[in-house]
Amino acid sequence: MKHRYTLPYTYLLAVCCMLVSACSKNGPMSLFKKLSPHDAYAQRLKDAGLDRTAMGGAWLQSSNASINRALSINIPYKETGYFAAEKTQATALRFDAQRGQKLHIAVLKRPQVAFDIYIDLLQELSATERKLIASVDTTGTGIEYEVKQTGRYILRLQPELLRGGEYTLTITAGPSLNFPVSSTGKPNIGSFWGDGRDEGARRHEGVDIFASKHTPALAAADGIVTNVTENKLGGLVVFLHPNDADYTLYYAHLDKQLVQNGQAVHTGDTVGLVGNTGNARTTPPHLHFGIYANGGAINPLPFVNREIKAPKPISAPLQLLNATARTTGRSKLYAEASEKAVVRENLPVSTALTVEAATDGWYKAALPNGTQGYISSRDVALAGNLRKLTLKSAQPLWDAPDTTNAARKTILSAGDQVNIKAAFKNYFLVIDDNDNTGWIPASR
């Protein structure tokens, strides 16, 4: 069935090509300095009148729709997916991040030219309110973002209109500050935020980094030393305010202080030597490292945690990307890529689905009614011919399993034979002898 557009398809394609050319030549934000690359491209579509076409309007609509149905993931995360040029696709993922982490978001794509993907990172402020905090396209180097507030975040990927290809997305999280103790002392964190102190009378407001006595305590960022003093709990202490930050670093239990009030320091400079002064005289030498913001102490671990986890490699076969597939047995579609996650759908054998991406041993898939989720790749196969069916009466071949809203692709005659490829609800996905693929009610 031919698609009907407000403007001719060839004109739509030509205008899109001009938009791509302009973007490549002038850069994604040359004309719209205050807009993100994604929003600047959307504005160019509107200026060209493409928002009044079926495909252009669908592209704009899918931008918001993808965010509203974002799937939940845990970082680190990696997926390989495919955007089809003939579809108006966007994908969005929701995840938690902690203040002090630095997110590293990279997208590799094939082909590398004439296939741009817009990447937007949003903070979820409420169920209906989001704030754009970072945005690039794949002509850049990805996104690095220091998390300013613990909470939920959404990442959206959307390709240009009428451009398709494969992408691999990787999201990892590391520290936003350098580690505050020299590696020469073989440091290790032995006590964490919230641990009990004074027989439970108070909670630990920092992390304790144990190391050999006199190991250098290092500036974790460029900044200004704001106070070099001594107190009862921390002993010899140093306060350091990083440049452009809304918090102060606290170094305690030092054996020696090697900086002065008002001194400018650079990352890696020695501010003191690890010791056990103050109330740590009976403990092994260590640095109590804390961070204080306007609201008081905050957990410093995400700021300095050196354990950067890599995402699991993708083991699900990539041959099914963008393919119409089916379940090989009774299966479950999960809200997340885990068998412990909420089950979105219990799927009978031979249920039709489209594989959108692969992560670990899972497929990110969509059912014919638009429901998305994750399914084990072991439960999925290509939708091949299952059996032949001879039609008893003439009937339409629909483009979706919904005779109320679907469009008719052709009319199948009584006595025609079709091959059943998969099923969904009360419909069969079939192909006839003329290679027409579509849906018919299972009861006929």
N, C-alpha and C positions, 0 to 999 in steps of 0.2 A: 504494500500500500504506500503511495506517495505521500510525503508530508506536505501539508499546506502551510505556507508562510504568507505573512502580510506583504513581504518583499520577496522578489525572486531569490531562489537559493544561490544562484551564481553571483548575484549582487551581494548577498550576505557574506559569501565566502570572500569576494573581492575586498569588501570593506574591512573584514576581519584581518585580511592579509596586510592591508594598509595600516591598520592599527598596530599590528605586530611590528611592521617595519618602522613605524614612528617610534615605538617603544624602544626598539633596538638601537635606533639612531640617536635619539635624544635622551635616553634614560627614562626610567619609570616614573620619575617625579619632577621632570623638567618643567612641565606645564602646570602641575598642581602641587606646589610646594607643601601645602598643608594637608594633602591627602596621602593616605597609605598607597603603595603600589596597587593593591587590590581595588581600592576605592577610585583611584585615578583611572584604572582600566574600565571600571564600571561606568564612570562618568563619560568616558570616550564612547562606550557603547550607546549610551543615551544620546549623546550629542550627534551620533551618526544615525539615530532613529532606529537602532537595532533592538531597543527595548520593546518596540511595537511588533516585533516578529515573534513567532512562537518559540523559536530556539533561543533568541536573545532574552526574551522574558523569562524563559525557564532557567537560563543561566543565573539571572539576577535572583530569582526566587530560591534556587537551590543554595545560594550563599547563606541565607538565614535558616533555611530548613535544615541544612546539615548541622548547624550549631544546636538547634533545638533537639535533634536526635543524636547528639554526640555519644559515642560509646565510651565506657570507662576502661581505663588501662592503668597499669602500674609501671612507673619508670624504675629502671631502664627499660626501653621498649624499642623494638625494631619490626618493621613490616615492609614487605614488597607488594606493591599493588599496580593496577593498570587503569588508566583513564582512557576510555574509548572516545575517539574524535567525534563520532556521531551522537554521543550522549552529552547531556549537560550535567556533569557529575561534580560533586564536592564531597570531601570526607572530613569529619571532625572527631577529635579524641579528647576525652576529659580525664584529668589526673590531678593528684594532690602534690603540692610542693611546699617546702618549709622555708621560712625566712632565713636568709644567709646562703642558701644553695645558689649555685650558678647553673642554669639550664644550658645545655648544648644541644641545639637542634640542627640537624643536617639532612638535606634531601639531595640524593643523587638521581639523575634521570637519564633515560634513553628513549629517543635520541637526545643528544646534548644541545642541539640547535633547533630552532623553530618549534620549541615545546617548553614554554615557560609555565611555572607553577607558582601561584601566589600563596605565601605562607603567612598566616596571621596568628599571633598569640594573644589571647584574651584572658582577663581575670574575671572569674564569675563572682559577682558581688551579691547576687541573690538568684532566685529561680528565674527571674525575668530580666535582670540587669547585668550586663557585661561591659567591661571596659577594655578597649584595644590598648595593649601595652608595647607591642613590638610587631613589625611587619616588614617583610622583604619579598622579593621574588627570586627565582633560582638563577638569575644572572649574578646574584650576590654570593656571599659566603655562608649563608645560613644565619641563625640567630643565636647569640649568646646573651643571656638575660639573668641579672642578679635578682633573685626573688626578694621583694621588699616586704611582703606580707604572707604569712602562712595561710593557705587556703586552696581553693580549687581553680584550675586553669583549663582552658580549652585551646587546642591547636587545630586550625582549619587549613586544609590544602584544597586549592581549586585551580585547575588549568585554564588557560585561555580558551575561548570559544573555538570550536572546530579544530582543536589541537589534541593529539592523543599520544600516549606512550607509557612506558613503565617507569616507576619511581621506587626508590628505597629510602624510607624515613628512619632515622635513628634519633632517639631522645635519651640523653644521659644527664645526670646531675652530679656536680662536684662542688668543692668548696669555693667560696668567693674570696676568701683570704688565704694568704700563705700560712703554712704551719708555723706556730710561734716558738718552736724549740728546734735547735740544730740537730740534724741527723747523726752528728758525731757522738751524741750521748745516748743513741739507741732509744729514743723516746717512745713511750706507749701511754695511752690514756687508760688510767686505772680506776677512776671514779668519775661518775657522770652527773649531769644535771638532775636535780630532784632527789638524789640519794640522801638518806637520813643523816643528821648531824646532832651531836649533843644528846644522844639517846632519844632521838626523834623530836627534840624540841624545835628544830629548824631544818630547813632543806638546803641542800647544796646548790648554790647559785653560780655554778660554773662547771668546768671540767678540770681534773687534776692530771697533769702530764708528767709522768715519772721519768727521770733521766739521771745520769751520773751527775754528782755535785760539780758545780762550776761549768756545766754545759751552757753555751750561750742561749739566752732567751732573745728571740728575734722579733723585729718589727714585722707584723703580719700585713702591713700596708704602708704606703706613703702617708705621712701625716705629721702632726705636731705633738710633742710631749707637753701635756697640760699640767701634770703634777708629779713630782718625785717626793715621796714622803714615807712615813712609817706609821703603822697603826697596830692595835693589839692583835687583831685576828690575822691580818695579812703580813705582818712584819714589814720588811722592806718592800715597797710597792712602787709601781710606775703606772700612770694613766697616759694613754696615747689616743689622740683623736684622729682617725683617718680623714684624709681630704675628701670633701664632698659627702661625708657620711652623716647620718643622724644618730650615731651611737659612739661610745667610747670604749676602748679596750683596757682591760685591767690585768696587770701582771703582779702576782703576789708570791710571798715566801722566797723572795730573791735573796741570794747570799751577798750580792753586790749590785748597786745601781750604777750604770755606766752612761747615763744621759742626764741632761739638766732641763729644768722648766723652760718651756718656750723653744726647745731645740727642734729643728726640722729633721726628720729621719726618712730614709727610704726603705722600701721592702727589703728585708734581709739584714738590715743593720742590727747590731747587738745593743739591746737596751739594758741588759743586766745578765747576771749569772744565776743559774738555778741553785736553790738552796732549800732550807727548811726553817726559815725565821717565822716569827709570830707564833700562832698556835699549832704550828707544824713541827715543833722541835723534837717531838717523839716519833716522827714519821720519816720514812726515807725521803731523800731530796726530790722535790717535784715543783712544777710551776702550777699554781692555781691560775687558770685563765678564765676571765669573765668578760661579759659584754653588757654595758648599761646603756639603755635608751631612755627617752623621756618618761616612759611608764615603769622604769625600774629594770631589774636584771632580766635578760633573755637568754635562751639556751644557745651557747656558743658552738655546740657540736656541728650543726650544719654548715657553719662558717669555715670550719677548719678540718672537717672529716676527710682524711686522705683515702678512705676506702671508696673508690669510684667503681661501681659495679657496671659490668658490661652486659648488654642485653643478650638473651639466649639466641644462638644462631637459628636461622629459619630452616626447618627440616621438612615442612609441608611442601610437596611438589608444586612447582610454579607453572606447570603446563596447563593448569585449569584456570589461571587468571583470566578474567573477563569471559569465562566460558559458562554456558548453561549446563549445570550439573544436577545430580540427583543424589538422594541419600541411598546407601546400600543396605540399610536396615533401619530398625527403629532408632531414632537419634534424638538429640536434644540440641536446641539452639540456646546458647547461654548469653547472658548480658555482658560477661567478661570472658577472657580466654582462660578459664579455669573451671574444672568440674565442681568446684565449691561455690561457684557464682549462682546467681538467680537464673532459673530456667525461664526463658521467654516463650519458647514453643516446644511442645513435644511433637516430633515429626514422624509420621508413618514412613514406611519403606517407599522409595521412589519419589519422594517429595522433591519438586523442582526448586532450584535456587541458583543464584548467580554468585560466583566467587569474585569478590572485589579485591581481596588482598590476602597475604599469608603472613603469619607471625608464629614463631616457634613451630609447634606441630599443629597449628590451628589455621582454619580459614575464617576470614571475616567475610560474611556472606549476607545476601539479601534475598528474602522470599519474594514471590511475585506480587504480594500485597504491600511491599515496601518495608516490612519488618526486617531490621538488621540485627546481627549478633554474631557469635562465634560458634563454630562447630569443629569437632575434631576432624582433621584431614583423613583419618582412617575411615570415617563414615561417609566419604564423598567420592563419587566417580563421575566421569563424563556422562551426560545424558544421551546414551546410545539407544538404538531401537530395542524395545523390550518385547513387543509382540505386535502382530497385525490385527487390525480391526476393520471389518467390512460394515460400511454404513447402511442402515436400513432405510434411511430417508435423507433427502437433501437438507443441508443445514449450513449456516454460516461458519466460517473459520475466523475466530476472533483474535485480536492482538493482545488480549489480556484475559485472565480467568474471571471475567465479570461481564455478563451479557447486558447489564444495565448501563455501564459507562464505557465499555470497550468499543473499539471501532472494528468494523467488518473488513477483513482482508480479501476474502473471496467467498464463493459459494461452492461447497462440496456436494457432489451429486449422489443420489442413492446408488448403492452398489460400489462406490469408490472404496478403495482400500487405503488405509492410512497406517503408519507405524506409530505406536505409542512410545514416546521418549521419556516421559515423566508425568507426575500428577501434582495437583494442588487443590485441596478441598474437594469439591465435586466436579473437577475439570481434569481433562487429559491434555497434555502437551503433545501434539502430533505433527507429523510431516507427511505430505502427500507425494504422489509420484512426480509432481512438478516442482518439488523442493519448496513448496509453501509450508512454512512452519507457523503454527498458531494453536489456539485452544478450542476445544469442543466440550460440551457438557458430558460428564461421564455416564449419565443415564441414557444416552442415545446410542 
